[in-house]
Amino acid sequence: MMDCHAIIPNLPTAKRMRNFSLSAQALLRHAQKQALKAEKCRLSGNPEGAAAWKRLEQSTRREANFLQQQKYILSEVINNPKGTEKCA
């Protein structure tokens, strides 16, 4: 496994972007596990349990998506800096 510092300079912004990515990936893996639990409940005849796990999966995926959006926004700010804008 590569050291992330070898790829991304140790800058606060780069570190935040890396953290957004790592956290989103971890959440998506967790959501997959929750989806499997929902399916197991459904197959075992436990619709209430299946529904609860499905809600947790959806919530986890929303959180992962939020982190990915934050990384994208930060990337846009870095890659498309704007000059100082003056109010009219």
C-alpha positions, 0 to 999 in steps of 0.5 A: 500500500502506498503512503498517501503523503507520497502522492498528495503533498501534506497541505491542509486542503489536499489532506481534507480532500483525501479524507473526504474520499477515504470516508466516502469509500468507507461509508459506501462499503458499509452501505453494501453490508447494510444492503446485504443485511436488508436482503437477508432479512427480506429472505428470512421473512422479516420485512420490518428488519429489511426495511430498517436496514434499507433505511440505514443503507440509504442514509449511509449512501446519502452521507457518502454522497455528501462527502463526495460533493464536498470533495468536488466543491473543494476541488472546484475552488482549488482548480478554478480560483476567482479573483477578488470580486468587488460589490457594486 
